Amino acid sequence: MNRNGPVALLCHSLFVIFMLAPLIVVMWMSLTPSNLLSLPTTSFSLRWFRAILANPQFVSAFWMSIVLGVVAATCAMALAVPAALALARHQFPGREALVGLFLSPLIIPHVVLGVAFLRFFTQVNITGSTAGLLASHVLIIFPYGLRLVLAALTAADPALERAAISLGASSWTVFRRVVFPLMIPGVAGGWVISFIQSFDEVTMTVFVATPSSMTLPVKMYHYIEESIDPLVASVSTVVILLTFLLMVLVDRIYGLDRMLVGKG
């Protein structure tokens, strides 16, 4: 078994520090008793965490992001599963062009998407609607779910499906008993990644969200424009801790390696 040498360990350590340093600084600043963004050195306070509960707009924006992320990720995966089945199991004219079309939101800047959505929703008279916000989120997170489901299907052996068919199983039985269990790691990982992308999306959402459907990232963005107090740092700390607890819970129940890497 090969072990990493001291140079590799040093590089890994520097990389981890580089990735974690901004999170640690934000969490540290959230504990300041000052009215300005600053690193506490002599005393610590939880006043800005109590201020979150005193600001109902942040609480409602948080739940809006949770609901939107769950519904958008579920809708995206409901579309990604049949699309991945068609692309992975069939060869037809225009297949590569269709793959490029489905994955195109990954390469289009979200500012461009935001302007395009705003223009389109204005034309069809659904500007500022929750349905428009949901549709825009489904579109931009759909490629993430599609890629992971495609990866899971590509790694699956098609001979298992042919064996089930040769034994008399119907198409629905083959999908339910053979294909879908092989897809579960990709579906689970795609749902989680899609949810994270929806929850964290701000650039495009700024153009299509309204005060009644404002998500947490958009609320934080607007708040920073108006104030420089550490309230946003405390909100960010809460999101970081909740994300960490969610990852630990998922790892204990299902396993992050199976869900995100597709390991059996």
C-alpha positions as CSV (number, residue, x, y, z in Angstrom):
1,M,0.0,0.0,0.0
2,N,1.5,3.4,-1.1
3,R,1.6,6.2,1.5
4,N,1.9,9.9,0.8
5,G,5.3,11.3,1.3
6,P,6.1,14.4,3.3
7,V,5.8,16.7,0.3
8,A,2.4,15.4,-0.6
9,L,1.2,15.7,3.0
10,L,2.4,19.3,3.1
11,C,0.6,20.1,-0.2
12,H,-2.6,18.5,1.1
13,S,-2.3,20.4,4.4
14,L,-1.8,23.7,2.6
15,F,-4.8,23.0,0.3
16,V,-7.0,22.2,3.3
17,I,-5.9,25.3,5.1
18,F,-6.5,27.4,2.0
19,M,-10.1,26.0,1.6
20,L,-11.0,26.3,5.3
21,A,-9.4,29.6,6.2
22,P,-12.3,31.8,4.8
23,L,-14.9,29.8,6.6
24,I,-12.9,30.0,9.9
25,V,-12.5,33.8,9.5
26,V,-16.3,34.2,8.9
27,M,-17.2,32.1,11.9
28,W,-14.7,34.0,14.0
29,M,-16.1,37.4,13.0
30,S,-19.6,36.2,13.8
31,L,-18.6,36.1,17.5
32,T,-17.5,39.8,17.7
33,P,-19.4,42.0,20.2
34,S,-18.6,45.0,17.9
35,N,-21.1,46.7,15.7
36,L,-18.7,46.4,12.8
37,L,-17.1,43.5,11.0
38,S,-14.0,42.7,13.0
39,L,-12.1,39.9,14.5
40,P,-12.7,39.6,18.3
41,T,-9.5,39.5,20.3
42,T,-10.5,40.2,23.9
43,S,-14.1,39.1,24.2
44,F,-16.7,37.1,22.4
45,S,-20.4,37.5,22.1
46,L,-23.5,35.7,20.7
47,R,-25.4,38.9,20.2
48,W,-25.4,38.6,16.4
49,F,-26.8,35.0,16.5
50,R,-29.7,36.4,18.7
51,A,-30.1,39.1,16.1
52,I,-31.0,36.5,13.5
53,L,-34.1,35.5,15.4
54,A,-35.0,39.2,15.8
55,N,-34.9,39.6,12.0
56,P,-37.9,37.7,10.6
57,Q,-36.8,38.5,7.0
58,F,-33.7,36.3,7.3
59,V,-35.7,33.5,8.9
60,S,-38.4,33.6,6.1
61,A,-35.7,33.8,3.4
62,F,-33.9,30.8,4.9
63,W,-37.1,28.7,4.8
64,M,-37.8,30.0,1.3
65,S,-34.4,28.7,0.2
66,I,-35.0,25.3,1.8
67,V,-38.4,24.8,0.2
68,L,-37.2,26.1,-3.2
69,G,-34.1,23.9,-3.1
70,V,-36.0,20.7,-2.2
71,V,-38.7,21.2,-4.8
72,A,-36.2,22.3,-7.5
73,A,-33.8,19.4,-6.8
74,T,-36.7,16.9,-6.9
75,C,-38.1,18.3,-10.2
76,A,-34.6,18.3,-11.7
77,M,-34.0,14.7,-10.8
78,A,-37.4,13.7,-12.1
79,L,-36.3,15.1,-15.5
80,A,-32.7,13.9,-15.2
81,V,-33.6,10.2,-14.7
82,P,-35.6,9.6,-18.0
83,A,-33.2,11.9,-19.9
84,A,-30.1,9.9,-18.7
85,L,-31.8,6.6,-19.5
86,A,-32.5,7.8,-23.1
87,L,-29.0,9.1,-23.6
88,A,-27.1,6.2,-21.9
89,R,-29.1,3.3,-23.4
90,H,-29.9,4.5,-26.9
91,Q,-28.0,5.8,-29.9
92,F,-30.0,8.2,-32.2
93,P,-29.2,11.1,-34.6
94,G,-28.6,14.3,-32.7
95,R,-27.7,12.6,-29.4
96,E,-24.5,14.6,-28.9
97,A,-26.3,17.8,-29.7
98,L,-29.0,17.0,-27.2
99,V,-26.3,16.3,-24.5
100,G,-24.7,19.6,-25.3
101,L,-28.1,21.4,-25.0
102,F,-28.9,19.8,-21.7
103,L,-25.5,20.7,-20.2
104,S,-25.4,24.2,-21.7
105,P,-26.5,26.0,-18.5
106,L,-23.1,24.9,-17.0
107,I,-21.2,27.2,-19.5
108,I,-23.5,30.1,-19.7
109,P,-22.8,32.9,-17.2
110,H,-25.5,33.2,-14.6
111,V,-25.8,36.9,-15.2
112,V,-26.7,36.2,-18.9
113,L,-29.2,33.5,-17.7
114,G,-30.7,36.0,-15.2
115,V,-31.3,38.7,-17.9
116,A,-32.7,36.1,-20.3
117,F,-35.1,34.7,-17.7
118,L,-36.2,38.2,-16.7
119,R,-36.9,39.0,-20.4
120,F,-38.7,35.7,-21.0
121,F,-40.8,35.9,-17.9
122,T,-41.8,39.5,-18.9
123,Q,-42.9,38.3,-22.3
124,V,-45.1,35.5,-20.9
125,N,-46.3,37.7,-18.0
126,I,-45.0,35.6,-15.1
127,T,-42.5,38.1,-13.8
128,G,-41.9,37.8,-10.1
129,S,-43.9,34.6,-9.8
130,T,-42.8,31.6,-7.6
131,A,-43.4,29.3,-10.6
132,G,-40.9,31.4,-12.7
133,L,-38.3,31.3,-9.9
134,L,-38.7,27.5,-9.5
135,A,-38.4,26.9,-13.3
136,S,-35.2,29.0,-13.5
137,H,-33.7,27.0,-10.7
138,V,-34.7,23.7,-12.2
139,L,-33.0,24.7,-15.5
140,I,-29.7,25.7,-14.0
141,I,-29.4,22.7,-11.6
142,F,-30.6,20.1,-14.1
143,P,-27.1,19.5,-15.6
144,Y,-25.6,18.5,-12.3
145,G,-28.2,15.8,-11.7
146,L,-28.0,14.6,-15.3
147,R,-24.2,14.2,-15.2
148,L,-24.2,12.1,-12.0
149,V,-27.1,9.9,-13.2
150,L,-25.4,9.4,-16.5
151,A,-22.2,8.4,-14.7
152,A,-24.0,5.9,-12.7
153,L,-25.7,4.4,-15.7
154,T,-22.5,4.3,-17.8
155,A,-20.8,2.4,-15.0
156,A,-23.7,-0.1,-14.8
157,D,-23.4,-3.4,-16.8
158,P,-26.1,-3.5,-19.5
159,A,-25.8,-7.3,-19.4
160,L,-27.8,-7.3,-16.1
161,E,-30.8,-5.7,-17.9
162,R,-30.6,-8.2,-20.7
163,A,-30.4,-11.1,-18.3
164,A,-33.5,-9.8,-16.5
165,I,-35.4,-9.5,-19.8
166,S,-34.3,-13.0,-20.9
167,L,-35.8,-14.3,-17.7
168,G,-39.2,-12.8,-18.6
169,A,-39.2,-9.6,-16.6
170,S,-41.3,-6.8,-18.0
171,S,-39.8,-3.3,-18.8
172,W,-41.2,-1.8,-15.6
173,T,-39.8,-4.7,-13.5
174,V,-36.4,-4.4,-15.1
175,F,-36.4,-0.7,-14.3
176,R,-37.6,-1.1,-10.7
177,R,-35.6,-4.2,-9.7
178,V,-32.4,-3.7,-11.8
179,V,-31.8,-0.3,-13.4
180,F,-33.0,2.0,-10.6
181,P,-31.0,0.3,-7.8
182,L,-27.9,0.8,-10.0
183,M,-28.9,4.4,-10.4
184,I,-29.5,5.2,-6.7
185,P,-25.9,6.5,-6.0
186,G,-26.1,8.9,-9.0
187,V,-29.7,9.9,-8.1
188,A,-28.9,10.6,-4.5
189,G,-25.7,12.4,-5.3
190,G,-27.4,14.4,-8.0
191,W,-30.2,15.5,-5.7
192,V,-27.8,16.7,-3.0
193,I,-25.6,18.6,-5.5
194,S,-28.7,20.1,-7.1
195,F,-30.1,21.1,-3.8
196,I,-26.8,22.8,-2.8
197,Q,-26.6,24.6,-6.1
198,S,-30.2,25.9,-5.8
199,F,-29.7,26.9,-2.2
200,D,-26.5,28.8,-2.9
201,E,-27.6,30.4,-6.2
202,V,-27.6,34.2,-6.1
203,T,-26.4,35.8,-9.4
204,M,-29.3,34.6,-11.5
205,T,-31.9,34.7,-8.6
206,V,-31.3,38.4,-8.1
207,F,-33.0,39.1,-11.5
208,V,-36.0,36.9,-11.0
209,A,-36.7,37.0,-7.2
210,T,-39.2,39.4,-5.6
211,P,-39.5,40.6,-2.0
212,S,-42.1,37.9,-1.5
213,S,-39.9,35.1,-2.9
214,M,-36.5,36.3,-1.8
215,T,-34.0,33.5,-1.0
216,L,-31.4,33.6,1.7
217,P,-28.4,34.4,-0.6
218,V,-30.3,37.2,-2.2
219,K,-31.3,38.6,1.1
220,M,-27.7,38.5,2.3
221,Y,-26.6,40.2,-0.9
222,H,-29.0,43.1,-0.4
223,Y,-28.3,43.4,3.3
224,I,-24.5,43.7,2.6
225,E,-25.3,46.6,0.3
226,E,-27.1,48.5,3.1
227,S,-25.1,47.5,6.2
228,I,-21.7,46.4,7.4
229,D,-22.6,44.8,10.7
230,P,-21.7,41.2,11.5
231,L,-25.2,39.9,11.1
232,V,-24.4,38.4,7.7
233,A,-21.4,36.6,9.2
234,S,-23.6,35.0,11.9
235,V,-26.1,33.9,9.2
236,S,-23.2,32.4,7.2
237,T,-21.9,30.6,10.3
238,V,-25.3,29.0,10.9
239,V,-25.5,27.8,7.3
240,I,-22.0,26.4,7.5
241,L,-22.8,24.5,10.7
242,L,-26.1,23.2,9.4
243,T,-24.3,22.0,6.2
244,F,-21.6,20.3,8.2
245,L,-24.2,18.5,10.4
246,L,-26.2,17.5,7.3
247,M,-23.0,16.0,5.6
248,V,-22.2,14.1,8.8
249,L,-25.8,12.8,9.0
250,V,-25.8,11.7,5.3
251,D,-22.4,10.1,5.7
252,R,-23.7,8.0,8.7
253,I,-26.9,7.0,7.1
254,Y,-25.9,6.4,3.4
255,G,-22.2,7.3,3.0
256,L,-20.8,10.2,1.1
257,D,-18.5,8.0,-1.0
258,R,-21.5,6.0,-2.3
259,M,-23.6,9.1,-2.9
260,L,-21.0,11.5,-4.5
261,V,-18.6,9.0,-6.0
262,G,-20.9,6.2,-6.9
263,K,-19.1,3.6,-4.8
264,G,-21.0,0.5,-4.2
